[in-house]
Amino acid sequence: MSNDFPFLIANAKPAKDKLSVTAPWDQSLICEVPVANSEAVEIALLNAYEIFRNRDRWLTPNRRIEILDKTADIMQSRFEELAIEAAREGGKPLVDSRVEVARAIDGVKNCTECIRTEAGREIPMGLNAASQNRLAFTRKEPIGVVVAVSAFNHPLNLIVHQVGPAVASGCPVIVKPAEDTPLSCFRFVQILHEAGLPIEYCQALVVTELPVAEQLVSDQRVGFFTFIGSGKVGWMLRSKLAPGTRCALEHGGVAPVIIDTTADLDDTLPLIAKGGFYHAGQVCVSVQRVFAPRSIANDVAKRLGKFGEAMIIDDPTLEKTEVGPLIRTREVDRVSDWIQEAKTAGATCITGGARVSDTAYACTVLLDPPSNVRISEQEIFGPAICVYSYDEVGEAIKLANSLPYAFQASILSRNLDFILRCNRRIDAAAIMVNDHTAYRVDWMPFAGLKQSGYGVGGIPFTFEDMQIEKLTVVRSLEL
């Protein structure tokens, strides 16, 4: 596939400067892409708003299904190229990037299923004097222009989760991928256009100036804003939205796992290690805090450490690689600082705790870091798992709930009462039993609570968010 990306805003010209996209593993230049300035953002908004306001240009459900079906077919035909591109620009190992592409294709198909099952409802009438001779029903319509701002860690699948439902619901969408990983997004948008979607219905851009990004997000023509990324940026952008703009925010968590003495550790600990070290821990629901009974905590930490030591850290485009780099070298510095702080404060480093290179960090397991260090209080977004000893499960639950974040959590046990007790008391939108915290299929609800997000993700739920339900009441003496 060509690395020469066109400017994906209709009737607009890019800024003079270009954005360099580099491979996080070796910092090599992949390509340069055009950048949108303030004038281009205004044209993109105008394009999207005009096509939305002209109802004669709305795409029929049949046409949307045709476009999405063809999109999935084209993606399937370019499967390996999409996987290699995602691995190279984002650093996720090729074996996992292939899984991401498969999920993305399935996500596009899920969008067509949403269209096929879309329906309004009848509202009961004739129930009292005021509702006599009336028929009331609802129909779904697109909410308006969608602006999508995405993260780097799943450069293709996250875009599908934001752009796919917009196309399925009939909303024009403007998508801004992460500056580190725009290529998979641009490729997907090009495929949509190739499949027959008018360019005004899906435009993509990157910006290099915060005021230009705020211009895009805060415009009064935006009907829905979808954001995936850091809480600091997401909550700030939400505060900039124009009155009436709806939104959904997906941020990170500091995902807890609570283990019982009855847990089948041979079965579950490999999953916990994968959930913590997958994509070098750069996943919003990565395993980070593992609470284990004091009698087994040291064993749990050592076994997790062995799994981490066995994982191959290398170039993400190689078949053998299991863990790749962090997205930026400064993130390696930050992870190193947090882990060193915990070690200095008394944590036992079971394995790792050191750089592998300027761009990668060793899979690390810490035992009993203090509760007041950063790795115990904030999302590390790096390849580190902390194991905490507890004497009574209520203590573990209290610590699990002590942070202003709540997303997904796990319980490892074969004791039904223990599972139900923890399930009822843990602050989380989703609980995984005998599995890692990062488990997900793309049609299930995916929601951050507290500071971890706003609204509910997952393709069918985003599809619903991007529509309104319009009520019609008909009065007739024949009713």
Backbone torsions as a table, in degrees:
resi	resn	phi	psi	omega
1	MET	NA	144.0	-177.9
2	SER	-71.7	146.2	174.8
3	ASN	-96.0	10.2	178.6
4	ASP	-93.1	97.6	-174.7
5	PHE	-93.7	128.4	176.4
6	PRO	-74.5	166.9	175.4
7	PHE	-79.3	121.8	-168.8
8	LEU	-98.4	37.9	171.9
9	ILE	-122.6	123.5	-176.9
10	ALA	-65.0	132.9	172.4
11	ASN	65.0	25.9	-179.5
12	ALA	-129.1	158.4	176.5
13	LYS	-113.6	144.7	180.0
14	PRO	-76.0	168.5	172.9
15	ALA	-68.1	165.9	-179.7
16	LYS	-67.8	-37.1	-179.4
17	ASP	-76.0	154.1	174.7
18	LYS	-120.3	158.3	178.1
19	LEU	-98.3	125.6	177.3
20	SER	-84.3	128.0	177.6
21	VAL	-106.1	121.3	-176.2
22	THR	-118.2	155.0	177.3
23	ALA	-77.8	124.9	-177.2
24	PRO	-65.5	-21.2	-178.0
25	TRP	-70.4	-50.0	-175.3
26	ASP	-123.8	7.2	177.5
27	GLN	64.3	15.6	178.7
28	SER	-73.2	148.6	-179.9
29	LEU	-74.1	125.6	175.3
30	ILE	-88.7	-52.5	178.2
31	CYS	-171.4	176.4	173.4
32	GLU	-116.7	141.6	-177.7
33	VAL	-124.2	152.2	-179.9
34	PRO	-67.6	151.0	-177.0
35	VAL	-114.9	142.4	177.3
36	ALA	-92.1	134.7	172.8
37	ASN	-101.8	-173.8	-176.7
38	SER	-60.2	-40.3	-179.6
39	GLU	-64.4	-40.8	179.9
40	ALA	-66.8	-38.2	177.5
41	VAL	-62.7	-42.2	178.3
42	GLU	-61.8	-41.7	178.4
43	ILE	-65.4	-41.0	178.4
44	ALA	-60.2	-44.9	178.5
45	LEU	-64.2	-41.5	179.3
46	LEU	-63.6	-44.0	177.4
47	ASN	-57.1	-50.2	-176.0
48	ALA	-65.8	-43.0	-176.8
49	TYR	-69.0	-39.1	-179.6
50	GLU	-65.7	-40.3	180.0
51	ILE	-70.4	-31.1	176.3
52	PHE	-70.7	-40.1	-177.8
53	ARG	-71.4	-21.0	179.0
54	ASN	-93.1	93.2	-174.2
55	ARG	-65.7	-19.6	176.0
56	ASP	-68.9	-17.0	179.8
57	ARG	-100.2	2.5	177.0
58	TRP	-62.8	141.1	178.5
59	LEU	-80.6	132.0	178.6
60	THR	-69.0	157.1	175.4
61	PRO	-53.9	-40.6	180.0
62	ASN	-60.3	-43.4	-179.3
63	ARG	-68.0	-39.1	177.8
64	ARG	-62.7	-40.1	177.9
65	ILE	-63.7	-44.1	179.1
66	GLU	-58.5	-45.2	-178.3
67	ILE	-64.8	-45.1	-178.3
68	LEU	-69.5	-38.0	176.4
69	ASP	-61.8	-43.8	179.4
70	LYS	-67.8	-36.5	176.9
71	THR	-58.4	-46.9	179.4
72	ALA	-61.8	-39.7	179.5
73	ASP	-64.7	-42.9	179.7
74	ILE	-64.8	-43.0	178.9
75	MET	-60.3	-41.9	179.5
76	GLN	-62.1	-38.7	-179.3
77	SER	-69.9	-19.1	-179.1
78	ARG	-117.0	28.1	-171.7
79	PHE	-52.9	-54.0	-173.7
80	GLU	-67.3	-38.5	178.7
81	GLU	-63.1	-40.7	178.2
82	LEU	-64.7	-39.1	-179.4
83	ALA	-67.1	-44.1	-179.5
84	ILE	-64.9	-41.4	179.7
85	GLU	-63.2	-43.8	178.8
86	ALA	-63.7	-41.2	179.7
87	ALA	-65.1	-41.9	-175.5
88	ARG	-70.3	-43.5	-176.2
89	GLU	-81.7	-28.1	-175.3
90	GLY	-105.1	-18.3	177.7
91	GLY	87.2	-1.9	176.3
92	LYS	-74.3	131.9	-177.7
93	PRO	-53.3	148.6	-175.1
94	LEU	-55.5	-39.9	-179.2
95	VAL	-61.0	-36.9	178.5
96	ASP	-82.2	-31.1	176.7
97	SER	-66.5	-32.8	174.8
98	ARG	-63.8	-40.2	176.3
99	VAL	-62.5	-40.1	179.2
100	GLU	-61.8	-43.1	179.9
101	VAL	-64.4	-42.2	177.7
102	ALA	-60.5	-41.8	177.2
103	ARG	-64.0	-40.0	-179.4
104	ALA	-63.4	-42.9	178.3
105	ILE	-63.6	-44.1	177.6
106	ASP	-63.7	-34.1	177.7
107	GLY	-63.9	-40.8	176.7
108	VAL	-61.8	-41.3	177.4
109	LYS	-64.9	-36.4	177.0
110	ASN	-61.5	-35.5	177.9
111	CYS	-63.2	-39.6	177.9
112	THR	-67.7	-34.4	176.9
113	GLU	-64.3	-35.5	177.3
114	CYS	-61.8	-42.0	178.7
115	ILE	-63.0	-43.6	-176.4
116	ARG	-65.3	-27.3	-177.8
117	THR	-104.0	4.9	-179.7
118	GLU	-67.5	136.0	179.2
119	ALA	-161.0	149.0	169.5
120	GLY	-85.0	-157.3	-178.9
121	ARG	-152.6	159.8	175.9
122	GLU	-93.7	135.2	177.4
123	ILE	-97.9	125.4	-176.5
124	PRO	-58.0	134.5	175.3
125	MET	-130.9	174.5	-178.1
126	GLY	74.4	20.8	-175.3
127	LEU	-93.4	-18.6	177.6
128	ASN	-153.2	-176.8	-176.8
129	ALA	-62.0	-37.6	-177.0
130	ALA	-69.0	-24.1	-176.7
131	SER	-105.2	10.5	177.5
132	GLN	-67.2	148.1	175.9
133	ASN	60.0	33.9	176.7
134	ARG	-128.6	147.1	170.2
135	LEU	-124.0	128.6	-177.9
136	ALA	-127.5	133.4	178.8
137	PHE	-150.1	160.5	178.2
138	THR	-116.9	153.6	172.8
139	ARG	-135.0	153.3	-178.8
140	LYS	-93.3	139.0	174.8
141	GLU	-135.8	154.6	177.1
142	PRO	-63.4	144.9	-175.3
143	ILE	-75.5	-25.6	-178.0
144	GLY	140.6	-159.4	179.2
145	VAL	-68.2	129.9	177.2
146	VAL	-103.8	132.7	169.5
147	VAL	-112.1	124.3	-178.2
148	ALA	-116.0	126.3	175.5
149	VAL	-118.3	125.9	-169.3
150	SER	-121.7	172.4	-176.1
151	ALA	-106.1	172.0	-174.1
152	PHE	-86.2	-22.7	-160.1
153	ASN	-76.0	-21.2	172.1
154	HIS	-132.4	77.9	-164.2
155	PRO	-66.2	-17.8	175.9
156	LEU	-104.1	-48.6	-172.7
157	ASN	-68.5	-35.7	178.0
158	LEU	-64.8	-38.2	177.8
159	ILE	-63.4	-41.7	177.0
160	VAL	-60.3	-39.2	-179.2
161	HIS	-66.8	-26.4	-178.5
162	GLN	-98.2	-44.2	-176.1
163	VAL	-82.1	-39.7	-178.0
164	GLY	-56.6	-51.0	177.9
165	PRO	-62.4	-31.6	177.4
166	ALA	-64.7	-46.9	177.6
167	VAL	-62.3	-43.5	-178.5
168	ALA	-63.0	-37.1	-177.9
169	SER	-83.7	-9.0	179.2
170	GLY	91.5	14.6	-179.2
171	CYS	-91.3	133.6	167.7
172	PRO	-65.8	140.8	-174.2
173	VAL	-133.0	139.0	172.4
174	ILE	-116.4	121.8	-174.4
175	VAL	-116.5	132.7	175.3
176	LYS	-115.6	103.1	177.6
177	PRO	-74.6	171.2	174.8
178	ALA	-62.8	142.3	-179.1
179	GLU	-62.5	-25.5	179.4
180	ASP	-74.0	-27.6	-171.5
181	THR	-138.2	62.4	-178.8
182	PRO	-85.2	-14.7	-167.3
183	LEU	-68.7	-42.9	179.2
184	SER	-63.5	-37.5	176.9
185	CYS	-63.9	-50.3	-179.8
186	PHE	-59.3	-39.4	-179.6
187	ARG	-63.7	-43.3	-179.9
188	PHE	-64.4	-42.3	179.7
189	VAL	-64.5	-40.4	175.7
190	GLN	-60.5	-39.3	179.1
191	ILE	-65.5	-40.3	175.6
192	LEU	-58.5	-44.5	178.6
193	HIS	-64.1	-42.1	178.0
194	GLU	-61.2	-32.5	179.9
195	ALA	-78.4	-4.9	174.8
196	GLY	115.6	2.0	179.7
197	LEU	-76.8	125.4	176.8
198	PRO	-57.6	140.9	-174.9
199	ILE	-58.9	-32.0	-179.9
200	GLU	-65.2	-21.1	-179.8
201	TYR	-81.0	-19.1	176.8
202	CYS	-150.9	106.6	178.5
203	GLN	-115.6	146.7	-177.9
204	ALA	-130.4	145.7	-178.0
205	LEU	-157.2	157.3	166.7
206	VAL	-122.4	150.0	177.0
207	VAL	-127.9	158.5	179.1
208	THR	-117.8	1.3	-179.1
209	GLU	-124.1	130.2	-178.6
210	LEU	-58.6	-42.2	179.3
211	PRO	-58.8	-33.2	178.7
212	VAL	-70.1	-40.1	176.0
213	ALA	-63.0	-42.8	178.4
214	GLU	-64.7	-35.8	176.1
215	GLN	-57.9	-44.0	-179.8
216	LEU	-64.1	-46.6	-172.7
217	VAL	-73.7	-37.8	-169.4
218	SER	-89.8	-1.8	-176.1
219	ASP	-64.2	140.9	-176.7
220	GLN	-69.7	-13.3	177.6
221	ARG	-80.4	-7.0	-179.6
222	VAL	-80.0	124.1	178.7
223	GLY	-90.2	-30.8	-177.6
224	PHE	-148.9	135.3	179.7
225	PHE	-117.6	124.1	177.4
226	THR	-119.0	127.2	-174.3
227	PHE	-129.7	134.7	171.3
228	ILE	-128.6	120.7	-178.3
229	GLY	162.3	-157.6	-174.2
230	SER	-69.5	147.3	178.9
231	GLY	-62.1	-38.8	-178.9
232	LYS	-58.1	-45.8	-179.0
233	VAL	-74.4	-43.0	-176.4
234	GLY	-61.5	-47.6	-179.0
235	TRP	-68.5	-32.8	176.5
236	MET	-64.4	-45.9	-179.2
237	LEU	-66.0	-35.3	177.2
238	ARG	-59.9	-36.1	-179.9
239	SER	-68.7	-15.5	-178.9
240	LYS	-94.2	-6.2	-174.9
241	LEU	-64.3	145.8	176.0
242	ALA	-70.2	152.5	176.2
243	PRO	-54.8	131.0	178.8
244	GLY	98.9	-18.6	178.8
245	THR	-72.5	123.4	175.3
246	ARG	-83.3	164.1	-178.7
247	CYS	-156.3	163.0	170.6
248	ALA	-139.7	133.2	-178.1
249	LEU	-122.7	134.9	176.0
250	GLU	-126.8	113.0	-177.6
251	HIS	-114.1	-154.1	-176.2
252	GLY	-107.8	175.1	176.7
253	GLY	-134.0	-177.6	173.6
254	VAL	-128.4	68.5	-159.7
255	ALA	-57.7	127.8	178.8
256	PRO	-97.2	149.4	171.7
257	VAL	-125.7	130.3	175.9
258	ILE	-113.8	124.1	-176.3
259	ILE	-108.1	141.7	176.3
260	ASP	-107.9	157.8	179.1
261	THR	-64.7	-17.1	179.4
262	THR	-87.1	-4.3	-174.8
263	ALA	-61.8	143.5	174.6
264	ASP	-84.0	90.9	-174.0
265	LEU	-69.0	-30.5	177.3
266	ASP	-61.6	-35.6	-178.8
267	ASP	-80.8	-41.5	-167.3
268	THR	-96.6	-30.1	-176.7
269	LEU	-64.3	-34.8	173.1
270	PRO	-59.0	-35.1	177.9
271	LEU	-69.2	-40.5	179.5
272	ILE	-64.1	-41.5	177.7
273	ALA	-62.7	-44.4	177.3
274	LYS	-61.2	-41.7	-179.0
275	GLY	-67.1	-22.4	178.5
276	GLY	-93.1	-32.9	-173.2
277	PHE	-104.0	-11.6	177.4
278	TYR	-53.8	131.2	-178.6
279	HIS	52.9	38.1	179.7
280	ALA	54.2	34.2	177.2
281	GLY	74.8	8.4	-175.7
282	GLN	-90.9	59.0	180.0
283	VAL	-136.6	138.6	-170.9
284	CYS	-66.0	-17.4	178.6
285	VAL	-121.1	27.4	177.0
286	SER	-58.9	145.2	171.8
287	VAL	-60.0	126.5	177.2
288	GLN	-129.9	-40.8	-176.4
289	ARG	-119.2	116.6	179.2
290	VAL	-112.0	120.6	179.1
291	PHE	-103.9	120.6	-176.2
292	ALA	-129.5	146.6	175.5
293	PRO	-54.7	142.7	-174.4
294	ARG	-55.4	-32.3	-177.1
295	SER	-67.7	-21.6	-177.4
296	ILE	-122.8	-1.5	-173.0
297	ALA	-60.3	-43.7	-179.3
298	ASN	-63.1	-40.9	178.7
299	ASP	-65.4	-42.6	177.9
300	VAL	-58.7	-46.9	-178.7
301	ALA	-62.3	-44.0	-178.7
302	LYS	-65.7	-38.8	-180.0
303	ARG	-69.5	-39.1	175.2
304	LEU	-63.9	-38.6	178.1
305	GLY	-60.6	-39.8	179.3
306	LYS	-64.6	-40.3	176.8
307	PHE	-62.6	-41.8	179.3
308	GLY	-64.5	-42.4	179.9
309	GLU	-62.4	-30.8	-176.7
310	ALA	-80.4	-13.9	-176.7
311	MET	-76.7	134.4	-177.2
312	ILE	-84.9	118.9	177.7
313	ILE	-101.0	118.5	-175.0
314	ASP	-164.3	-170.9	177.3
315	ASP	-54.6	124.6	-174.9
316	PRO	-67.1	-14.8	179.5
317	THR	-86.0	-2.1	178.7
318	LEU	-87.8	145.3	-178.8
319	GLU	-60.8	-35.0	-173.0
320	LYS	-77.9	-18.7	-169.9
321	THR	-69.8	133.9	177.8
322	GLU	-109.7	-27.0	177.8
323	VAL	-135.3	131.9	-179.2
324	GLY	-105.9	-158.2	-177.0
325	PRO	-81.8	170.2	163.4
326	LEU	-80.7	160.5	-169.7
327	ILE	-66.8	-31.1	-178.7
328	ARG	-138.9	152.9	179.9
329	THR	-64.7	-32.1	179.6
330	ARG	-67.8	-23.3	175.0
331	GLU	-71.6	-32.6	173.7
332	VAL	-63.5	-42.3	177.8
333	ASP	-60.8	-44.1	-177.5
334	ARG	-65.7	-47.5	179.0
335	VAL	-59.1	-42.5	178.7
336	SER	-60.8	-42.1	179.5
337	ASP	-63.7	-44.3	-178.2
338	TRP	-63.7	-42.6	-177.9
339	ILE	-70.2	-40.1	177.6
340	GLN	-63.7	-38.9	177.1
341	GLU	-59.2	-44.3	-179.5
342	ALA	-65.9	-40.7	178.7
343	LYS	-64.3	-42.8	179.0
344	THR	-63.4	-33.2	-178.4
345	ALA	-81.1	-4.4	175.0
346	GLY	124.0	-3.3	177.7
347	ALA	-66.9	144.5	174.2
348	THR	-91.8	124.2	179.4
349	CYS	-88.3	107.6	-177.9
350	ILE	-75.3	-41.6	177.6
351	THR	-156.1	159.4	177.9
352	GLY	77.4	-135.6	179.8
353	GLY	76.8	22.8	-178.6
354	ALA	-152.5	158.4	174.8
355	ARG	-71.0	147.3	169.2
356	VAL	-94.0	-34.3	178.5
357	SER	-161.1	-173.7	176.7
358	ASP	-65.2	-20.3	-173.8
359	THR	-115.4	-4.9	-176.0
360	ALA	-134.9	153.1	-179.8
361	TYR	-129.2	143.3	-177.6
362	ALA	-65.0	146.4	172.2
363	CYS	-61.8	123.9	-168.4
364	THR	-122.8	137.5	172.9
365	VAL	-124.5	125.4	176.8
366	LEU	-113.2	139.9	177.2
367	LEU	-107.5	125.3	174.7
368	ASP	53.3	54.3	169.4
369	PRO	-68.1	149.7	178.4
370	PRO	-60.4	155.4	-176.6
371	SER	-73.8	-14.1	-174.8
372	ASN	-104.4	13.7	174.5
373	VAL	-95.4	162.0	-171.9
374	ARG	-61.6	-35.8	-177.5
375	ILE	-69.1	-18.7	176.1
376	SER	-90.7	-15.5	-172.6
377	GLU	-113.2	-21.4	-173.9
378	GLN	-132.5	162.1	177.9
379	GLU	-72.0	122.0	-177.5
380	ILE	-80.9	-29.9	-179.2
381	PHE	51.9	45.6	179.2
382	GLY	-152.9	174.2	-172.9
383	PRO	-81.2	69.2	-177.3
384	ALA	-139.9	133.4	175.2
385	ILE	-120.9	131.5	176.6
386	CYS	-106.6	132.6	176.7
387	VAL	-110.4	127.7	-178.1
388	TYR	-117.1	132.3	177.5
389	SER	-81.9	139.0	174.6
390	TYR	-134.0	153.6	178.9
391	ASP	-99.2	-30.4	-179.7
392	GLU	-140.8	139.2	-171.3
393	VAL	-62.4	-29.0	176.9
394	GLY	-59.9	-35.4	176.7
395	GLU	-64.0	-42.2	179.5
396	ALA	-64.9	-42.5	179.4
397	ILE	-63.5	-41.3	179.2
398	LYS	-60.9	-43.5	178.9
399	LEU	-68.1	-38.8	178.3
400	ALA	-60.6	-35.5	-176.6
401	ASN	-91.5	2.9	-169.3
402	SER	-79.3	-9.3	-175.3
403	LEU	-102.4	158.6	-179.1
404	PRO	-81.4	27.7	180.0
405	TYR	-128.8	145.4	176.2
406	ALA	-157.1	122.1	-178.5
407	PHE	-139.0	-98.0	177.0
408	GLN	-113.7	150.9	-178.5
409	ALA	-142.6	168.3	-179.7
410	SER	-133.1	152.2	173.2
411	ILE	-129.0	126.9	177.0
412	LEU	-112.0	111.7	-177.2
413	SER	-169.5	157.0	168.6
414	ARG	-112.7	12.7	-179.9
415	ASN	-103.1	110.5	-175.1
416	LEU	-60.5	-40.8	179.8
417	ASP	-63.5	-40.5	177.7
418	PHE	-62.4	-45.5	179.5
419	ILE	-59.2	-47.9	-176.9
420	LEU	-68.5	-35.4	178.0
421	ARG	-63.3	-48.7	179.9
422	CYS	-66.7	-41.8	-177.9
423	ASN	-58.3	-38.4	-178.2
424	ARG	-73.3	-27.6	-170.2
425	ARG	-105.0	-17.9	-178.9
426	ILE	-77.3	134.1	173.4
427	ASP	-76.4	108.5	179.9
428	ALA	-167.1	151.7	174.2
429	ALA	-83.3	-21.6	-179.6
430	ALA	-149.4	137.7	179.0
431	ILE	-117.8	126.3	175.8
432	MET	-101.2	125.1	-179.8
433	VAL	-100.4	123.1	-178.9
434	ASN	57.3	41.7	177.0
435	ASP	-153.5	171.1	-179.8
436	HIS	-83.2	164.5	-174.4
437	THR	-71.4	-19.0	-175.5
438	ALA	-91.6	9.2	179.0
439	TYR	-64.2	138.2	178.1
440	ARG	-163.5	140.3	160.4
441	VAL	-116.2	153.7	-162.8
442	ASP	-80.6	-5.2	176.5
443	TRP	-101.8	2.1	177.9
444	MET	-90.7	157.1	176.6
445	PRO	-65.3	143.0	-175.2
446	PHE	-139.9	102.1	-168.1
447	ALA	-137.2	129.2	171.0
448	GLY	-88.8	136.6	177.1
449	LEU	-106.7	174.1	-176.2
450	LYS	51.5	-127.1	179.8
451	GLN	-85.3	3.4	-177.4
452	SER	-84.1	-4.4	176.7
453	GLY	158.7	-177.5	-176.7
454	TYR	-148.4	126.4	-177.5
455	GLY	87.3	-176.4	-175.2
456	VAL	-123.0	124.8	174.6
457	GLY	-90.3	-169.2	-170.6
458	GLY	99.3	135.0	-169.1
459	ILE	-53.8	-50.2	-178.9
460	PRO	-64.3	-31.3	-177.5
461	PHE	-76.9	-37.7	174.6
462	THR	-66.4	-40.1	176.4
463	PHE	-56.3	-44.2	178.3
464	GLU	-65.1	-41.0	-179.3
465	ASP	-61.0	-30.3	-174.8
466	MET	-89.4	17.5	177.7
467	GLN	-131.2	159.0	167.6
468	ILE	-111.3	158.5	176.6
469	GLU	-110.8	104.5	-175.1
470	LYS	-90.1	126.8	-179.5
471	LEU	-93.2	135.7	172.5
472	THR	-122.3	130.1	176.7
473	VAL	-119.0	121.6	-179.3
474	VAL	-107.0	128.2	174.6
475	ARG	-104.3	128.1	177.7
476	SER	-152.5	138.2	177.5
477	LEU	-68.6	-12.3	177.0
478	GLU	-83.8	-4.7	-179.0
479	LEU	-92.5	NA	NA
